[in-house]
């Protein structure tokens, strides 16, 4: 999930450089002949929470592609559909979807909105709620507000309106939960599994391509690639956002994924940080340059911040220490699946690097400080 900021967090700790208004499609008129034909023609309905996030945008696009009447929940519709930046960021991703202003932190508003969507549905229900919600910072207050409570609000509102299936974008890293956001995610996962009103699928991706691409721009400008330890400490097999989105949406109808927790990575063999750096330099056509940062720096910084937080009873310093722990986690833990049924897709990380080296990578304000903001296309 989030853990899109992995490289940026580590680089910062070490001081290194490191939609337009969605056009709701018109409903297909029901055929007047043949009950079976009418049923087959009915369009299913999907609601995407966390729609403006990196994966959320991809899920909205994929849901439309798979034929769902798609509703993208956003906090401020005007920023998404009326501003120039909003049109550039979301216009293409949200084409064909209904953009709905709704605060998932407000349960009553959320339930009322889902009821309206359900009442308008051709199937007389919401067929899928997909939560791509994730806290931006990962610190305790944000994690329990978003990863747990806001996601729980989506579940409870879905149950209240008799929605059918709940798909949760979780995170592979909850397997070894020593961070606050991981514990918040697990708390929600437990609540999802305990209820029986909705079927569910929990998908725990290893990492996104975006989360291992954060050093592209600085390396293109001539800076070295920063890694931790000897570059061989951790391994991962990240997955393309488009293929993760495909898997999430298909989980609503794939009976083999019903009420299952699924770890999911991409098609690559295990990739170390060293290997990822070599692949990146190969894509940009530059001679590899590396900085190997010692892991003990994390402990020194974290311990110092935690001592200050405890001494001065400071929430801000506690959050800073937690941010350091997040950085360390991704520097020492594998994000890797090896079983064939836990690998999905065809796009490799090298193919991704080759593409973004030429085209640039999609702007995301929370992933890299150096990608350029998009500019709205003239109509």
N, C-alpha and C positions, 0 to 999 in steps of 0.2 A: 501496500500500500502505500505509501509514504515513505515508501522509504526512498521516495524520489529524491530527497535532499541529502542522501548518504554522502556523496562525494563532496558536495558543497559544505556540509557540516564539518567533515574531517579537514578539508582544506582551510576553512575559516579557523578552526581550533588551532591549527598549526601555523596560521598566519601566511599560508601560501596563496598565490593567485589561483588562485584556483581558476433567429439571428437576426441575425435579422429577425424581425418578428416572425416566429415560426409560422409557416403557412399550413394551417390545418387542412388536411386533405378532405375533400367532400366524401361523404359516406356513400358506399355503393348501394343503390336501391335494391330492396329485396325482390327476388323473382316472384312472380305471382303463380308460378307453376312448379309443383313438386316440393313437398316438405323437406325431403332429404337434400335437395339442391339448395334450399333456403338455409339450412343448417350449415352446409359446407361453405356457403358464401359469407357467413357471418365473420366479421373481422374481430380478432382478439384484441384485448386492450392491455397495454403495459404502462406501468408508472415507474419512472426512474428518479430515485432520490440521490442527491449528490451529483446532479446532472452537469454542473459546470466544472467539475473536477476533470483531471486528465483522463482517467478511465471512464468517468461518467459520460463525457462527450462522445467517446467512442461507442459506448453502450446505447446511447440515444440514436446515433447513426445506424448502428447494427439492428436495433429494434425496428426502426423504420424499414430497413432493407429486408428484414424477414417478414414484413407485412403487418406488423402490429399497429393499431391505433396508439400512438406513443405520446405520453405526457411527460414532459421534462419539468420537474419541480425546481424552482429557483427562488432565492430570497428576494431579489429585486429585478423584476422583469424589465424595467426601463434600462438598466445597465446592460442587459443582455440584448435587447431588441432595438433600442433607440439610440444608444451611443455608438460613435464610430468605432471605438475599440471593441465594444460588445459585438457589433456586426462582424468585425474582422475575426474575433476569437471564436464566435459561436454560429455565425450565419450558415456556414456550410454544414457543420455538424448537426445543427438543429433543423435543417431543411426537411419539411414533411412532418415535423413533430408539432405538438401543441405545447407552447411554453406557458406554464402556470406559475404565478407568484404564490408561494406558500412557504411559511416558516415551519420547518419540521420540528423546531423546538417548542411549538405551540400545539399541544395535542388536540384541543377542540377545533382549532382552525384546520388542522390536518385531516381530522376525521370528516369534517363537513366537506372539505374539498374532495376527498376520496369518494364520499357518498355521491357527490355530483358527477364525478367521473364514472362511477359504477352505474348510476342511473342512465347515463347517456350511452353506455356501451351497448353494442349490438348483441353481445352475449349476456347482457344483464349482470355482469360482474367484471371485476378487475381480474384478468387471468394471471398476471404476474406483477409483483412489486420487486424491483431490483434495487437494493441499497448499495450505492457506491460511496456512502458517507465515510469520511475519515478526517480526524482532527489535523489541522495544519502543523501544529507545533509538536504534538505528541506528549506534552507535559500533562500533569495529572488533571488539572481543572478542565482543560480542553478535551482531553481524552474521555473523561467520564460524561462530559456534556454532549459530545458528538458520537464517539465510537460506541458508547453505551446508551445514554438516555435518548438522544435524538433517533438513533436506530431503533430503539425499543418503541418509541412513539410511532414509527412507521409500521412496526409489527402490530402493535395494539390497534392502531387505526385500521389496518388491513383486516384484522380479525373482526372488528366492529362492523365492517361493511361486507363481510363474507368474501373477501378476496381469496383467490385459489392457491397461489404458490408464491413463496418468498425466496428470492435468490440473494445471498449475501456475499459481497466481495469482502473477504477477510484478509488474512496475511499468513504466509508460511511461517513467519517468525514466532507466532504464538506457541509453537511447539516447545519453546524454551523461554517461558515468560518471566523475564526479570526487569521488564520495563512497564511503566504505568499504562501506556496505550495498549500493550499486549494484554494486560490483565482486564482492562475495560472491554476489549474485544471478546475475550473469553467469557466474561460475565454475560454479554449479550448472547453469545453462541449458546450458552447454557439455557437462557430464557427461551430462545428459539426452539431448542430441542425439547424443552419441557412441555410446550403447548401442543395441542393436537387439532386446532381449528384450521390451520394452513399447513400444507406440505411445504418442504423446504429443501434447499441445496446450499451448502456452504462451500465456497471455493476459496482456497488459500494459495494465491500465486507466489512464486518464489521472489521475483523482481520484475519490474517493467524495463523495457529497453531504455526508457527515458531516465531511469534511476542510475544507469551505468554509462550515460552519455554526457554527464555534466561537465566533463573536462574538454569536450570537443573544441569549443571556441578558444580557450586559453592555449591549447596545444597548437591550434592553427596559427595563433599569434606568436608561437615560438617558445612558450613556456613548457617546462617538463611535466610529465604525467606523475601525479602524486599517488603513492600507495603506502600500505602499512606493513611493518615487519619486512620480510624478504620478498613480498609479492606473491608468496605461495601459501599464505595462511588460510585463505578462504577460497571457496569455489562456488560458482552459481551457474544456472542455466535460465536466464531471463526470457520472458515471453513478450511477443509483439502485442501492443495494445489492441490492434484490430482483431487479432486471433483470440486474445483473452475475452474481448467483448463478444465475439462469436460464441465462445464456449459458455459464457454467462447466460446469454439469451437462449441458447439451445437447451440449457439446463431446465427451463420451464416445461419442456415437453419431452425430454429424454427420461423415460421411466427408470433407466439404469442408474440415474443420479438422484432419484427420489429419496429424500431424507438421508442424504449422504454428506460426509465431510470429505472434500477432495483436495489433495495437494496437487498443484499444477505448475509445471515449468515448460519452457520452450524446447525446441528440438536439438539444441546444442549439447555436445558432450561437456563435462565439467570444465568451466573456464576460471582460471585463477585471475587475480588482479593483474599479474604480470602479462598473462596472455591477452587480457582485454586491452591493456595498454599497447601491446605490439600490434594488435588488430586495428586499433584506432590510428596509430601512426601509419600503418600500411594504407589505410583508407584515405588519409590526407596527404600521403606522398612525402612524408618528412622522416628524417632520421630519428629513431627513438631516443628520447631523453627521459630519465626517470629520477624521482626523488623517493627514497625509502625512509619513511618516517617511523621512528621507534614507537612501539605500542605503549611503553611505559609513560609516554607523554600524556596519554589519556588518563591514566591513574593519577598522575601528579595534579593535573588540572581538575579532575573530578573530585579528588579528596580535598583539595584546597577550597573549591567552591562549596562542597558539602559542609566543611568545617565552618566556613563563614555563614552559611545558611543556618546551621544549628546555633551558632554563637549569637547571631543577631535576629534570629527568628524571622528570616526573610524569605517570603514566597518567591520573589524574583530570583534570588540566588539559588533557591531550591530548584526552580525551573531551569536555571543555567546548568546546574549539576546534572539534571535529568537529560538535558540536551547533550551534554558530554557523554552520558551513559549510552544514549542512542547512537552517537557516533562510534563509540567503542564496540557496541554490539555488532554493527555491520562490518566492523574491521576484523572481527574474530570469529563470526558465525557463518557457516555455510548456508547458502540459500539454494538448495540443490535437490532436484528429484532425479532418480535414476530408473525407476520402474517404468516400463513402456506405457502403462495405463495412466501414468502421472506426467506424461509429456504430450504436448499438443502443438499443432501448427507446423508450418513449413519454413517460415521466415527465420533465418539465422541472424545472430548478432553481427557477423561480418557484413551481411547484406544490408542490414540497417545502417551500420557505420558508413558503408560505401555510398548509400543514398544520401544521408544527411551531410556527408562531407561535400557533396555537390549542391544539394538543395537547401542546406541549413535545416535545423530541427525546429519543430513546432514550438512556438513561444509558450512558456509557462512561467509565471512570476515566482513560483515556489521551487523551481527545479534548477535553473541556472541563472546567474547574474549577467550572462553575456549574450544569450540569444536575443535577437532583435524582436521588438514588438511588431505584430502584424499590422499591415495597413489595409483598410477596407478597399475592396475593388470598386472601381467606378462602374456605375450602371448606365 
